[in-house]
Amino acid sequence: MQSNLSNWTLNTINPQNNGFTPPMDMREAISGIRALPPLPGSAVRIIDLISDPKADVDKLAKIIEMDPLLTAQIIRWSTSSLYGYRGKITCVRDAIVRVLGFNFVLDLALGLAVLAPLRAPKFGVIGTRMFWTHALASTRLMKKLAQKLPDELGIKDHDVFLAALLHNVGFPLLGHQFPAEFTYLDKLINANSGISIYHLETFAFGVNHTQLGAWLMTAWSMPSMLVNVVYHHHNPYYRGDHFQLTLLTYVNDFLLGQVGIGDAANQSCPDEVWAMLMLEPSEAREMVDSLQNEIADITEMADSLTN
């Protein structure tokens, strides 16, 4: 029965096949991959700087300025209306000192550098434009949510930002490494708008973006916190290491899904999750409503980063 349902669902979105046969289980294809995109040199240097006790603004600016694209992105970020700075920014050091701050730029530069080598289609619910829209909205909303959480949960601002920016990294990796499957999944999502994307991709391919993303983060030796969040952010019952941050990411995705941003439009949020975070649902929904005023600026920034 399940096999028949599977074949029917997949065939309805690709009746002509067009030369592409979707793998019912991508695990074999994944195991055959010998090399992932290498971790960019900028990211390696930033990771080294994080562990440097003498790290300062000048060292960070120097690393960023070795990469022209990263330099342009940081300056563009600092001049975004999201941050309200009306002066002129002409160099990375000014962006750090006058607008964004050292720790923010350190996290931001790492996130941007990590994402740089991944090339995926721009449009669609899982395309890079929506990826960036969701990532930017998440950095704003998760920060607001985290400020309402009790200190005893031990969630750090540094971790919140990286989790917000990178937890859906599996989608651009899928588009980069498996473009045909990525396009097929986009069609499947459009044909089944009432079903969770997370369940659709698992149903169609035997793997999903959380597994792909965690695979990449592990291969790149990223922090275990990030690996856990990337892998478990669609599981409201995960209670392993860093589960509080994972639950915060889950709530963030649920809330953004309610306003049509991201991949969790059909995701529910159990009462247990709110209780574990000691967060009031009504208060969290007010934060999403307040975020609506920033959507135009977020979309503009997402377009800029996508292009």
FENWO-V689613 format. One record per pair of residues at least 24 apart in sequence whose C-alpha atoms are under 6 Angstrom apart, sorted by the first residue. I is the first residue (numbers start at 0). J is the second residue. If there is no record, write none. Layout:
# FENWO-V689613
[[I/J] [I/J]]
This chain:
# FENWO-V689613
[[23/203] [23/204] [24/204] [24/205] [25/204] [42/109] [42/112] [60/91] [60/92] [117/175] [118/175] [119/171] [119/174] [119/175] [128/305] [131/301] [132/298] [132/301] [133/260] [133/261] [134/163] [134/164] [137/163] [138/163] [166/229] [168/212] [169/208] [169/209] [169/211] [169/212] [170/208] [195/265]]
